Amino acid sequence: MGSTGRKVLGVLKPGSMAVLRVVLAGCAVLLGGRAAQGQTAASWDPGRPNMTRAALEDLLARYEQATASPGYTEEMRERARYEASLIRARLEEGDFQVGDRILLVLEGEEQLSDTFAVAPGPALLLPVVGEIPLKGVLRSELEDHIREHLTRFYRNPVVRARALIRIEVYGEVTRPGFYVLAPETPVTDLLMRAGGMTREADQRSIRVERGDRTIWGAEALRQAIIEARTLDQLSVRAGDRLVVPRKSTWSLGEMLRVGAFVLPSVVTLVTLLR
């Protein structure tokens, strides 16, 4: 992601985000199941915990329409472009990463009723059955995808499958560390699992990182928390981490005192150099 993409994550003001939620009708898909006016049932099914392909495609189309509209500010168009890129990657690559876990139950088969780790590929390696490729598969498609493969070995298999992702919570929380949880978990619940933020936490600077990139930060993530968005709705995946920074140890008064001390020396130095 370019520097512009990184910057826009942290600069949206609450008012701008409110406007963005109105003008981008697709955002209703992300707000916990409240369907936008005129939106089809295929776009959002409140009975399903994770985003369907139809919902993601509908949301992507709305974001792309917004990025091309001169009626929105450049800041809003940049935000829409960035969220569209996250959705596009999900649709092309799927949701599963090495490190994810899948809770699988195949009725009548104990050896296929367990929690299995996602292997490189990505793929699910099962006893007897062998490898089930997961590239391009969304979490909402997992159960049907596994059932389809198992029909080669079993007649009318009764399958239950649930994805679990491994997320690191880092920084000013009571219990930092790694957590394995369902992707439909709200960000607020993840923070609670980590014991909540400490008194030293800078609540206005929390962010979600992926490698050396910030994929959600500052005002954008704070707004998502207010809206009770889930990890799946934020396109979070295994290996991402939620970072809660420490407050700056320098108060405004301290900075002013240091400035008052340093400024005369700087003025003197500049005068001598002239």
DRENSE-741423 format. One record per residue (C-alpha): x, y, z; residue in one letter. Coordinates in nm, 3 decimals, m for minus. Example, Ala and Ser with C-alpha at 12.3 -4.5 7.8 and 13.67 -1.06 7.14 Angstrom:
BEGIN
1.230;m0.450;0.780;A
1.367;m0.106;0.714;S
END
This chain:
BEGIN
0.000;0.000;0.000;M
0.130;0.344;m0.091;G
0.190;0.629;0.149;S
m0.138;0.791;0.051;T
m0.326;0.472;0.137;G
m0.154;0.451;0.474;R
m0.218;0.816;0.554;K
m0.587;0.814;0.477;V
m0.651;0.543;0.735;L
m0.566;0.780;1.013;G
m0.696;1.114;0.893;V
m1.069;1.065;0.852;L
m1.258;1.280;1.099;K
m1.569;1.141;1.269;P
m1.787;1.375;1.065;G
m1.628;1.260;0.741;S
m1.684;0.898;0.834;M
m2.049;0.971;0.910;A
m2.092;1.124;0.565;V
m1.907;0.832;0.410;L
m2.145;0.585;0.570;R
m2.440;0.770;0.418;V
m2.312;0.818;0.067;V
m2.167;0.469;0.037;L
m2.481;0.261;0.061;A
m2.271;m0.052;0.062;G
m2.147;0.033;0.409;C
m2.481;m0.083;0.544;A
m2.362;m0.435;0.467;V
m2.083;m0.378;0.715;L
m2.292;m0.235;0.994;L
m2.406;m0.552;1.161;G
m2.681;m0.662;0.923;G
m2.900;m0.357;0.874;R
m2.982;m0.375;0.505;A
m2.967;m0.058;0.297;A
m3.289;0.060;0.142;Q
m3.346;m0.122;m0.187;G
m3.070;m0.373;m0.119;Q
m3.146;m0.731;m0.224;T
m3.155;m1.022;0.016;A
m2.857;m1.170;m0.168;A
m2.643;m0.876;m0.061;S
m2.686;m0.936;0.310;W
m2.820;m1.240;0.489;D
m2.846;m1.168;0.864;P
m2.866;m1.542;0.926;G
m2.508;m1.591;0.807;R
m2.220;m1.486;1.032;P
m1.969;m1.400;0.758;N
m1.976;m1.190;0.443;M
m2.104;m1.381;0.139;T
m1.954;m1.345;m0.208;R
m2.270;m1.167;m0.325;A
m2.246;m0.919;m0.037;A
m1.878;m0.849;m0.104;L
m1.936;m0.805;m0.478;E
m2.226;m0.569;m0.410;D
m2.016;m0.367;m0.166;L
m1.721;m0.359;m0.406;L
m1.943;m0.222;m0.683;A
m2.069;0.053;m0.453;R
m1.718;0.151;m0.345;Y
m1.595;0.156;m0.706;E
m1.890;0.376;m0.802;Q
m1.801;0.613;m0.520;A
m1.434;0.634;m0.624;T
m1.539;0.757;m0.969;A
m1.796;1.009;m0.844;S
m1.696;1.378;m0.837;P
m1.965;1.433;m0.576;G
m1.739;1.304;m0.296;Y
m1.424;1.458;m0.153;T
m1.086;1.316;m0.246;E
m1.049;1.198;0.112;E
m1.371;0.998;0.087;M
m1.280;0.859;m0.256;R
m0.939;0.752;m0.126;E
m1.099;0.571;0.165;R
m1.342;0.396;m0.072;A
m1.052;0.294;m0.301;R
m0.867;0.145;m0.008;Y
m1.161;m0.055;0.126;E
m1.234;m0.172;m0.229;A
m0.879;m0.308;m0.253;S
m0.930;m0.516;0.064;L
m1.253;m0.660;m0.072;I
m1.104;m0.727;m0.416;R
m0.819;m0.923;m0.256;A
m1.067;m1.135;m0.059;R
m1.268;m1.218;m0.369;L
m0.957;m1.318;m0.566;E
m0.751;m1.493;m0.297;E
m1.015;m1.614;m0.055;G
m1.010;m1.579;0.322;D
m0.788;m1.862;0.441;F
m0.427;m1.823;0.549;Q
m0.174;m2.061;0.698;V
m0.233;m2.041;1.072;G
m0.611;m2.039;1.049;D
m0.796;m2.326;1.212;R
m1.112;m2.500;1.100;I
m1.351;m2.665;1.343;L
m1.495;m2.956;1.143;L
m1.765;m3.206;1.234;V
m1.859;m3.486;0.995;L
m2.150;m3.679;1.138;E
m2.057;m4.040;1.208;G
m1.684;m3.993;1.146;E
m1.479;m3.924;1.460;E
m1.147;m3.892;1.279;Q
m1.294;m3.613;1.068;L
m1.451;m3.434;1.364;S
m1.177;m3.219;1.510;D
m1.001;m2.884;1.479;T
m0.758;m2.881;1.185;F
m0.490;m2.626;1.097;A
m0.481;m2.469;0.751;V
m0.172;m2.592;0.567;A
0.030;m2.412;0.296;P
m0.159;m2.383;m0.030;G
m0.374;m2.284;0.149;P
m0.536;m2.623;0.198;A
m0.709;m2.841;0.455;L
m0.534;m3.175;0.508;L
m0.772;m3.441;0.637;L
m0.719;m3.804;0.732;P
m0.855;m4.052;0.475;V
m0.984;m3.772;0.251;V
m0.653;m3.599;0.184;G
m0.616;m3.239;0.067;E
m0.902;m2.995;0.017;I
m0.778;m2.674;m0.157;P
m0.891;m2.350;0.004;L
m0.751;m2.092;m0.238;K
m1.024;m1.849;m0.340;G
m1.270;m1.982;m0.080;V
m1.449;m1.736;0.149;L
m1.534;m1.819;0.510;R
m1.904;m1.807;0.424;S
m1.841;m2.072;0.155;E
m1.636;m2.308;0.371;L
m1.905;m2.553;0.480;E
m2.049;m2.600;0.129;D
m1.698;m2.625;m0.016;H
m1.596;m2.904;0.223;I
m1.928;m3.085;0.178;R
m1.881;m3.087;m0.200;E
m1.538;m3.249;m0.166;H
m1.658;m3.506;0.088;L
m1.933;m3.628;m0.147;T
m1.654;m3.807;m0.335;R
m1.605;m4.031;m0.033;F
m1.936;m4.022;0.156;Y
m2.299;m4.033;0.050;R
m2.494;m3.726;0.164;N
m2.237;m3.617;0.425;P
m2.369;m3.407;0.714;V
m2.101;m3.143;0.764;V
m2.052;m2.859;1.009;R
m1.750;m2.635;0.955;A
m1.641;m2.315;1.122;R
m1.337;m2.096;1.056;A
m1.117;m1.969;1.338;L
m0.845;m1.705;1.295;I
m0.535;m1.634;1.502;R
m0.497;m1.264;1.589;I
m0.231;m1.094;1.798;E
m0.329;m0.819;2.041;V
m0.024;m0.608;2.116;Y
0.049;m0.314;2.342;G
m0.151;m0.154;2.621;E
m0.401;m0.427;2.704;V
m0.421;m0.633;3.022;T
m0.339;m0.963;2.853;R
m0.145;m0.909;2.529;P
m0.085;m1.218;2.318;G
m0.236;m1.438;2.049;F
m0.605;m1.524;2.038;Y
m0.785;m1.783;1.825;V
m1.145;m1.681;1.770;L
m1.428;m1.679;1.521;A
m1.406;m1.415;1.245;P
m1.758;m1.296;1.328;E
m1.622;m1.166;1.659;T
m1.659;m0.786;1.697;P
m1.338;m0.590;1.753;V
m1.474;m0.484;2.092;T
m1.500;m0.849;2.199;D
m1.140;m0.909;2.094;L
m1.032;m0.623;2.318;L
m1.237;m0.769;2.603;M
m1.076;m1.110;2.552;R
m0.742;m0.936;2.600;A
m0.863;m0.791;2.930;G
m0.944;m0.446;2.797;G
m0.718;m0.146;2.750;M
m0.495;m0.022;3.031;T
m0.497;0.329;3.171;R
m0.189;0.402;2.962;E
m0.359;0.309;2.636;A
m0.392;0.574;2.367;D
m0.746;0.491;2.258;Q
m0.731;0.737;1.969;R
m0.434;0.564;1.806;S
m0.531;0.196;1.802;I
m0.480;0.025;1.468;R
m0.478;m0.308;1.283;V
m0.150;m0.400;1.114;E
m0.071;m0.654;0.843;R
0.303;m0.704;0.822;G
0.457;m0.357;0.793;D
0.130;m0.198;0.677;R
m0.153;m0.038;0.871;T
m0.479;m0.163;0.722;I
m0.709;0.006;0.976;W
m0.603;0.293;1.194;G
m0.696;0.591;1.406;A
m1.039;0.737;1.330;E
m1.134;0.467;1.078;A
m1.087;0.184;1.329;L
m1.246;0.382;1.614;R
m1.552;0.434;1.396;Q
m1.560;0.063;1.311;A
m1.553;m0.019;1.683;I
m1.842;0.221;1.748;I
m2.036;0.046;1.471;E
m1.958;m0.296;1.626;A
m1.802;m0.426;1.305;R
m1.670;m0.781;1.316;T
m1.324;m0.902;1.218;L
m1.474;m1.055;0.904;D
m1.643;m0.728;0.809;Q
m1.306;m0.554;0.841;L
m1.141;m0.821;0.618;S
m0.905;m0.915;0.903;V
m0.716;m1.240;0.852;R
m0.468;m1.466;1.030;A
m0.139;m1.293;1.104;G
m0.293;m0.947;1.145;D
m0.250;m0.778;1.479;R
m0.445;m0.526;1.682;L
m0.206;m0.265;1.822;V
m0.295;m0.049;2.122;V
m0.019;0.214;2.164;P
0.085;0.377;2.489;R
m0.008;0.739;2.552;K
0.264;0.991;2.491;S
0.455;1.051;2.813;T
0.490;1.418;2.723;W
0.200;1.633;2.835;S
0.128;1.965;2.668;L
0.266;2.147;2.972;G
0.588;1.945;2.957;E
0.633;2.016;2.587;M
0.583;2.388;2.646;L
0.837;2.387;2.929;R
1.095;2.205;2.717;V
1.025;2.439;2.428;G
1.076;2.741;2.651;A
1.409;2.595;2.761;F
1.536;2.493;2.418;V
1.414;2.786;2.207;L
1.656;3.049;2.346;P
1.947;2.814;2.274;S
1.830;2.759;1.919;V
1.792;3.135;1.864;V
2.143;3.192;2.002;T
2.289;2.922;1.776;L
2.118;3.065;1.468;V
2.246;3.411;1.556;T
2.605;3.285;1.592;L
2.589;3.096;1.261;L
2.485;3.413;1.082;R
END
